[in-house]
């Protein structure tokens, strides 16, 4: 795969990242079995062998089990650590912690972010996280407090670089103004199923500031590669048109629907980085091949029009 630099840093990554949120085989840590863990470890190794060099995690994924499973995969193939970037996220707190009345919430307090980072390092079995992201905006965020935590983590050698996830352009600008280090990425949901970042200023800001937009769920949780369209859905005709257009362009390129949907993101000049989340080795390899597909401007806009459900004004 081709590579890009991550913002204003020395970090270099492949154009596509591998997302580890499915590694545990379940969102519920109580449903994780040894067989599911083995499949997760095999998926990590398959992604590495397919050429992915950035691996995306979060402490919330299966209550930390995804990070633990990834750490176990690293111990199985220790040489891998020298060739990859590890990205993980923190800042989400589940309901019932620390007491039963606590709601599900976001927490960018110095105490929580420091503890969350330490716990991620322990589960991953590493000394330094390459890229640490704030998972979802905390409405009580004090930018100066976050900037101070980032500085301490960097000075301690626990994190190399920082970014955010699911931030609006104004939230990104507010935090960046307080931080002495550049925020390298903004991880948001982008794809043919979600066009908002093309129009709400997110991608404009990334392009202007040299920030990498990482696209989570770039295939809409599999909706863009599934042949099922719910006929009771009031938007079923538009969704079927999009799938038909994907298939037509895929045939022209001798590619698959998955490859075309990912190549559509890769064409944008902001250097969108799709995060591939399959745990099936064949799908992992298939997705990596999207980097070799070059869509024309006309094909890109045919897909945008089909996804949007109407022609441009």
N, C-alpha and C positions, 0 to 999 in steps of 0.2 A: 504494500500500500504506500501511497504518497504520504509525506509527512509535512507538518506545519509547526511553526513556533507558537507557543501559547502566550499570546499577548506580549508584554514587554518583559520577557524573562528568558532564561536559558533553557527552559523546558521545551522539548520537542516531542511531538506525538504523531501517531498515525492519524489520518483524516477521520477514521471511524474509531470510536471507543467501544469497549465491551462493558456492558452494565450487569452488575452482579446481584440485582435485587431478587432474582429467582433462584439463587444458588441453593437455598435451603429447601426448595420444593414446596414451601408453605409460608404464609404470612404469620401463622400461629406457631410459635416455638414449640408448643406441646405436641404438635403433629409431625415434627421432624424425626425421621428414622435414619438408621445407618445407611440404608440403601439410597435414600434421598441425598444424604451428605456425599456419598460416593459419586452420584451423578453430578452434583455440584462441583466437586473437585475435578472431575473429568472435563466438565464444561470450561473451567478456567484453563486447564492445560490445552484444550482444543482451541480456545481463543488465542492463546499464546502461539501455538503452532501455526495458526492461520495468519499470524502477523500483527495482531492487535498489540499496541504498546501502552494504552491508557486503560486502566481498569477502574470503574466507577462503583463506589459502595456508599453506604450510610449506616450510622449506628442504629437507626430505626428498623432496618431491613431484618425481619424475623427476629426482632429484639436482640440484635447483635450477632445472631447465628451466621448471617452471611459473611460478616467480617471474620468470624472464627473459622468458617469453612475455607475462606480464601487464604487465611493464614496457614491452614493445614496443607493446602495445595502448594503454597510457597515452600513449606518444609519438605514436600515431596520433590520439588524441583527448585532447589535453592539458587541455582544459577540464573533463574528467571528474574530475580530481583534486580540484577544489574542492568537489565534491558527494558524494564517497564516503568511506568509512572503509576503510583497508587493515589487515587482520589477518593476521599470519603467526606461525609457530611455530618453535621451535628446541629443541634438547636431545637429539636422537637422533643417534647416530653409527653409521655403517655398519661392517661387518666389514672388516678389512684396512687400517684407517686409525688411527693413522699408520704401523703396521707390519703385516706379513702375519699375525701371530699375534693381532692385536686382534680380539675378538669383536664382534658387534652388541650395542650397549649404549646406555644413557642417560647423559647427562653434563651436570650442572648446575654444573660448576666455573666459577669466574669467568672463567678464560681461554677456555673453550669458548663460553660464552654470549656473551661480549663479541665474540669473533671471528665467531660465527654471526650475530649481529645486524648487524654491519658488512657481512658478505657478503650478507645479505638486502637491506640498503639498496642495495648496489651493483647487485645483479641487478634489483631493482625500479626503480632509477633515481630514487629519491626521497630526501629529506633526513630525513624523520620517519615512523616507523611509528606508526599510530594505536593499535593494540592488539597487544601482543606476548605470546604464550602459551608456557608450558612444555608441550612436546608430550606426554610421558608421564612418570610419576613416576620419578625417579632414586632408587634405594634407598640411594645414598650421599649423598643431598642434605643439605647443611648449610644450614638455613633462613636463618641469619644471613648466610652468604656470598651466597646468592641475593638477599636483601634489599639487600645492599650493591651488587650488580651492577645491580639494578633502579634504585636511587637514582642511581647514576652515569649510567646510560643516560638517565634522565629529566632530570637536571640538564644533560646535554650536548645535550638537545633531539633525541635520536635516537629516543626512544619517548615517546608521550604517556601511555598507560595500559597496565595489565598484567592478565593472567589466567592460567588453567591449562587443561589438557586431560587428560581421563581420570583425574582425581584422585578418590580416595574422600573422603567427608566429613572423616575424621580427618586425611588428608594436607592437605586444603584448610585446615583450621583451624590446623594446625601451621605452615604457611607464612604464613598471614595474620597469626598472632600475631607473627611476626618482621618483617613488612613494614610500613613506615610509611604506605604508600599502600594503598587498598582494591584487592583483586583483583576485577575486574568480572565475569568470566565463568568458568564451568567447562564446557568442551566435552566432552560424553560421547555415547556411542551411545544414543539413545532412539528408540523407535518401537513400532508395534504388533508388531514382531518381537522387540523387546527391552524388557521391562517392568520390569527390575530397578531402574532409578532411581526408580520410583514406590514401591518398598518398602525400599530400602537406605539411606534417609536423604538421598540426593543432592538430590532435589527439595525435600524438607522444609528442608534447609539453605539452598538457594537462595532459597526463599520467605521464610524467616526473616531472612536477611541481605541481601536485596535484590540477590542475585547472579543474573545472567542465565545460565540453562542453554542452551547451544547444542547442538543435536541433530545430530551427524554421522550420515550414512547413515540419514536419517529414513524412507526407503522400503526399507530392508533391501538396499541394493545393487541395487534393481530388483525384488526378489522380491515386493513388495507390489503391483506393477503388472503383473507377468507372469502369464499364464494357465497357465504350466507348473507342475504339482505332481508331484513324483516319487512314483509309487505305491509304490516300494520304501521310501520314507521312513516310519518307524514313526509319524510325526506327520502323515501326509498328510491324514487326515480333518479334523484341527483346522485345518490350513493352508487347506484348501479351504473350510471353513466361514467362515474369516475373509475370504477373497476374496469369497465369496457375500454376506456381510454388508456388505462395502464396496460391492459393486455395488448392492445393494438400497437402501442409504442414498444412494448417488450418484444413483440414478434419482429418488428422492424430492426431491432438491435440484437436479435438472437439472445435475449436476456430473459430474466424472470420478472414478475410483478414486484417482488421484493427489491431487486436490484434497481429497477426504475424509480420506485418510490424513494429510495435512499439517494440515488444519483440526482434526483430532483432537488434535494436539500443541498447536496454537495456543490451544485452549480452556483449557488448564491455567492456573491463576492465577499460577504462577511465571514466566509469560511465556517459555515455551520458544521458542527461535528455531531453526526448522529450517534446515539448510544444504543448499540444493539443488545437486546436483552434475552435472546433465546438461549436455552440450555441444550439444544439439539446440535451436535457437532456439524451436521450437514447444513443446517440453517446458518450457523455461525460462519462457516466457510462461504456459503452462498452470499451472505451479506457483505463479506469482505470484497467480493468481486465487483460491487457497485462502484468502487473507486476507479474501475477501468471503463466505465460507461460515460460517454460525453453526450449529453442531450443538446439539441439545438435550442435556440431561443424560442423558435416556433413550438417545439415539443413542450418546452417548459410552460409556455403560456396556454397551450392546449390543456395541460394538466391543471393549471391554476384555474382556468375557466370552468373545467369540469368539477373541480372541488368547490368552487365558489357558487356554482349553480346558475350563473348568468354571465353574459359577456361583460367585458370591462366597459365603463361609460365612455 
